[in-house]
Amino acid sequence: MNSRKSPRAKKQIMLAVGILCIATCLRAPFTSIGPLLEIVRESLHLSTAAAGLVNALPLLAFAAISPAAPSVSRRLGLEPALGMALVLVGGGVLLRSLGHIWSLYLGTALLGCGIAICNVLLPSLVKRDFPGSIPRLTVLYALAMGISAALGSFLVVPLAQSLGWGWEPALGALFLLPLTACAVWFPQLFARHKNIDASQPEEPRKASLWKSALAWQVTLFFGLTSFTYYISVSWLPAFLTEAGFTDAEAGNIHGVMQLVSATPGLLLIPIISRMKDQRLIAAAVAGIAALGTAGLAAAPGLALVWGGCIGFGTGAAIILGLMFIGLRTNNPLQAAALSGMAQSVGYLLAACGPICAGAVHDMTQSWTVVFYGCSVLCIVLGLFGLGAGRDIQVGSSHGRAECFSGDMDHQRV
C-alpha cells in the first residue's frame, strides 16, 4: 500500500515545488524596478507619469490577458500553459534590460502577459490538485512571492550602484527566477494530470459570476488591495528619496515592506481555522493598511514602521483575495473563471494606481495627497471584505444576494 502511495506523494511534492518556483516569478520581475525607477527615469529622460506607466503596464496586461487565460488552459492544458507563461516572463525580463525606451515598455508588457496567465491559473491548479489544502498552499506561494520580491528590492540598487553594473544588468539578473522555474516545471509538461473539467458548461458559469454579488465582492476586494499595494510598490522609493532618504535606504524600506507582505500568511492559517468565516480578519487587515498609508503621509520619518503596516495589511489582503477564489467556488472550472474575473477587473483598477499617483504628484509636487487617498480606499476595502469573507459559495442563493444581506445559513467549504 505504501509503495503505491509513494509515487503519487512524490508527484504531489514535485508539483507543489513547481508551484512555489512559479510563485517567485509573479511579483519580483516587475516590482523590483521600483527602487530603480528614478534612476531609469533620469537615464531615459521620462516624465513621472511616463515612468508610472512602466509600473502600470504589467497591471494592464493582467487586466487584458486574465479573461483569456482559462481558454488557453483548456486548449493547451494547465501545465503547458504555465510553461508557456514562464517563457514569456523570461523573455520580457531580458528584453526590458536592453536599455531602450521601446524595449523597456515592450519587455515590461511581455512579462506582464506571462505573469497574468500564471496569476489566473495557479488558484485553479491548487483547487484541482490540492483541494484540501487551499489556504495552506496559497499561503506558501504568497510567501514565495513576497520573499522573492523583497530580495529583488534589496539587491537591485547595490547591483546597479555598488557593483557598477548599471540598471540594465541589475534588472536582467532577475532572469534567474523564470529560468529556475522553467527548469523545475519542465517535467510537469509530460506528467499526466487531470485537466479542468471541460465537460462542464462554461458559458452559464461565466454569466452567473458576472451577476453574482459575491463574485463582485471578491473582485473588488482583490482590486482595491492591488490598487493600494501597487501604488506603494511603485512610488514608495520616490516618496522616501523626496523625504530625504538615500536610494539605498529607500530600497531597503521598499524591500522590508515586501518582505513583511509575505509574512501574514504564517498567521492566517491558525487564525482562519478557528474562525467561522473571514469577515473579521478581512476588515482588520484593511484597517492595518489604512493606518500604514495614513501614517506614511503624516509622519514619513517613521517610514519603516508605516511600510511594515502597508506590507502586512495589503499582503494579508492579497492572500485572502487568493483564498477567496478557491473558497468561494465549487470546482476548478469555476475557480478559473472567478480568478479571471477578479484579476481582470481587479488589475484594471490597480493599473490606474501608479499612473494616477504619478499624475497627482506632478500636479501637487507632493505624495501626501496620494497616500491619504489610499488610506480612504483601504476603509472601502474593509467594507468589501465584510462581503467577500462570508462563508458561502458562488451560485448559492446567498452568493447572489445583495451586499451584506441579513441572516444566512453558512455552507462550510
N, C-alpha and C positions, 0 to 999 in steps of 0.2 A: 504493500500500500504506500509506504513511504517513498519507494523507488518510483512509483507512478506520479506522486505529487512533486517530487524533486525537480524534474524538468520544467513543469508548469511554474513552480516557485521561482526558478532561475529566470524564466522568461519574464515573469512579472517584475522581478528585481531589475533586469536589464531595461525593461520598458520604463520603469519608474526613474532609473538613472538617466535614460534618454530624455524624459520629460524635464527633469531638472536641468540638464545641459541646454535644452532648448530655451528654458526659462532664463538662463543667463544672457540670452540674446534679445530679450524682449524689452529691455529698458536701457541698458548701458550704451548700445551703439548710437543712440540719439540724445540721451540725457547728459552724456559725458561731454558734449560740446558746450554745455552751459558755462563752465569755468573758463573756457577759451573764447567765448563768444565775442567779448570786447576786443581780444587780440585779432580774431578773424575779421571782425567788423572794420577795424583800422587797417588791416592788411589789404582787404579787398575794397575799402572805401564805401562801405554800406551805411545807409541810414539806420537809425534804431529800429524803425518799423520793418525795413528790409531784413535786418538781422533777426527780428522776431519771426519773420516768415520762415527762416531756417528751422526754427523750433516748431512752427505750425505745420510745415509740410508733412511730417510723418503722421500728425493727427488728422490732416485732411485725407491722407492716404488710408488711414484706418477707417475713416467715415465712408470713403468711396469703395474700398475693397471688401470691407466686412460683410455686406449683404451677399456678395458673390462667393465667399469662402465655403459655405455649406455645399454649394453646387460643384465647386472644384473638388471637394472631398468625395462627393458621390461619384464623380466621374473617374477620379484617379485612385480613390481610397485615402483613408486618413493618413497612413504612414507616408506614401509617396507625396501627398500634398504638403505635408510638413517638411519633407526633404527638399522639395522644390522651393518652399518658402525660405529655408536656411540658405540656399544658394543665392536667392535674391538679396537676403540680408548681407551676405559676404560680398557680393558684387557691388552693392550700394556703398558699403564701408570703403572699399578700395577706390571706387570712382570718386567719392566725396573727398578723398585725401589727395587728389591730384593738384589741388591748389588754384583752380579756376572758379570763377563765379558760376559758370554753367554746370561744371562738374559738382560743385557744392550743392546746388539745388537739385540736379538730376539724381545724384547719388543718394541724397537725403530722401527724395521721393521714392526711389527704388527700394531702399532698405525699409522705408515705412510700409511699402506694399507687402514685403515679406513678413514683417512683424505683425501686420494686420491679420494675415492668414493664420499665423501661429496663435495670436490672441484669441481668435474665434474658435479654432479647432481644439485647443488644449482642454477647455472645460468639457467639450463633448467627448474627448478621448478619456478623460478622467471619469466621466459619467458612465462610459461604456465598459471600461476595464477595471475600475476601482469604485463601483457604486456604493460600497460600504465604507469607503474612506475618503469621501469628497472633502470634508473640512480639513482632514489631516494632510492630504496630498496638496490641496490648494494652498495651505499654509506653507508647506515645504517649497513649492515652486514660487510662491510670492517671496519667500525668504531668499531663494536663489536669485530672483530678480533684483531684490534690494541690495544684497551683498555685492553682486557684480557691478551694479550701478554705482554703489559707493566707492568701490575700488577704482572704477574708471574716473570718478570725480577726484579722488585723492591723487591719482597718478598722472593725469594728462598735463597739468601745469608743470610739475617737476620734469616730465619728459620733454615738454616744449621749451622750458626756460633753463632749468639747471643743467640738463644734459645737452642743451643747444640743438635739439632736434628740429625745432620749429613746430608750428601747429599741425602741419600736414602729416608728417610721420607719426606724431603723437596720436592723432585720430586714426591713422592707418593701423596702428598697433592693436586696435580693437578687433581687427580681422581674426585674431586668435580665438575669439569667442565663437563665431559661427563655424570656423574651421574645426575646432574641437567638437562642437555639437554635431557637425556633419559626420565626423569620423565615428562618434558614438552611435548616431542614429542610423548609419548605413545598414547594419544587419536587420533593422526593422523593416527595411524596404522589401525584404524577401521573407519576412515572417508572415505566417498566416493568422490574421486576426479577423474577427467578425466585424464587418463594416457597419456603419449606421444603417439601420433597417430601412432600406429604400422602399419596401413594400407598403409602408405606412403612407397615407395620403399627405403630401407635402402642402399643397395649397390651402386646404382648410385650416391646417395648423398655423400657417403663416397669418392667415386672416384673423384667426382667433387671438393671436398675440397682439396685433395692432389694435384690436378692440378691447384688450384686457387692461383694466386699470392697474392690476398688479404688475403686469409686464412693463407698463409705463413708469410705475414707481421704481422698479428695479433699474430701468433705463436711465431715468433722471437722477437717481441716487448715484449711479455709476458716472453719469455725465458731469454733474456738479463737482463730484470728487475729483475727477480728472481735470476739470477746468481750473480748480484751485491748485492742484498739485503741479500742473504743467506751467502755470504762471510762476510758481515758486521755483521750479526746476530751471526755467528759462531765465528768470531775471533776478533771482536772489544774489548771485555773484555780482551783477552790475549794481544792484542796490547797496551791497556791502562795500564795494570799492568806492562808490559815491559817498558812503558814510565814513570813509577813512580807513577801511581795512585794505591790506595788501592783496594782490591777486592770489598769492599762496594761502593767506588766511581765509579769503573768501572761498577758495576751492575746498579748503578743509571743512569749513562750516557747511558748505554745499554737500560734501561727502558725508558728514555726520547726519545731516537731515535725511539723506537717502538710506544710510545705514540704519538709522532709527526707524525709518519707514518699513524696514523688513522685520523688525522685532515684534510688533504687536501680535503676529500670528502665534508666537510661542505662548502668549497669554490667552488667546481667543479660544483655543481648543478646550482647556479645562473650564473656562467660563461658560462657553456656549453649551457644553454638555450638561450644565446644571440649570440652564435657562429654558423656559417653556417656548420662547421664541427669541428673536434677535432685535426686537424693537428698542429696548432699553440701551443695549450696547451700541446700536447704530446712532441713537441720539447722543450718547455720551461721547463717542469718538468725534462726531461732528462738532460738539462743544469744545473739545480739546483743540481741534484745528482752528476754530474761530478765535480761541484765546491766543494761539500762536501767531496768526496773521495780524490781529489787532495789536498784540504786544510788540511785534516787529515794527509796525508803523509808529507806535507810541514811544518805544524805548529801544532803538536799534543797537545800543551798546550792549544789550543782553541778547544779541542775535543768536548765540549758541543755544541758549535756553529756548528762545522762540522757534528757532529752526528745528529743535528737537520736538517741540509741540506740534509744529506743522507736519513733520515727518511721521510722528506717531499717529496723529489724528487721521491724516489722509491715507497713510499706509494701512491702518486698520480698516478704513472705509473701503479702500480698493479691494482688500482681501474679502471683506464682507460682500462687496458687489460681485466678486467672482464666485463666492459661495452661493449667493442668491441664485445665480444662473443654474447651478445644479440642484439646489434645494427646492426651488420653486417650479421645477419642471418634472414631467412624468417619465421621460425616456430620452435617449441620446439625440434623436432627431429633433425633438422639441428643445432640448438644451442647445443644440447647434443653432436653431432658429432664433431663440431668445438671445444667445450670445451674439449673433449677427446683428439683431435689432439693437441691443443695448450698446454694443461697441460702435455701430454705425452712427446712431443718433448721439450717443454719449461723446464720442470723439469729435463729431461735428461741432458740438458745443465747446468741447475742450480746445479745438483748433482756433476758435475765436480768441481764446485767452491770451496767448503770447502776442498776437498781433494787436489786439485791443489795448493790452497793458503797455506795449511799446508806444502805441499812438497816444495814449493818455499821458505817458511820461514826456513825449515830445511836446505836448500841449502845455503841460503844467510844470515841466522840469523837476518833477518830484515823484517818488514812488509811494508816498504816504497815502494818497487817494486810492491807488491801486490795491494796496494791502488792506486798507479799511473796507473797501468794497468786497474783497474776498471774505472778510470776516462776516459780513452780512449774508453772503451767499452760503457760508457754512451753516448759518442758522436755518436757512431754507433747506439745505441738505439734510439737517436733522429731521425736518418735517417729513421729507420723502422717506427717510429711514424708518419712521414710525409706520409707514405703509408697507414698504418692501420687507420689513422684518417680521411681518405676521407669519405664523406657521401654517400656511396654506400653499396650494399649488395652482399654477395657471390652468384654467379650464374648469375649476370648481366654481360653484355659484358665488362664493365669496371672492374668488380671484377676479370675477368680472364685476364685482360691486364697486361702488364709488369709494374714493379715498376715505380711510378712517371710519369705515362703517361700524355699526354697533356690535352687539354680541354676535359671536360666531362659534361654530363647532370647529375646533382646530383639528386638522388632519396631520398626524405625525408623518414625517418624511421617512 
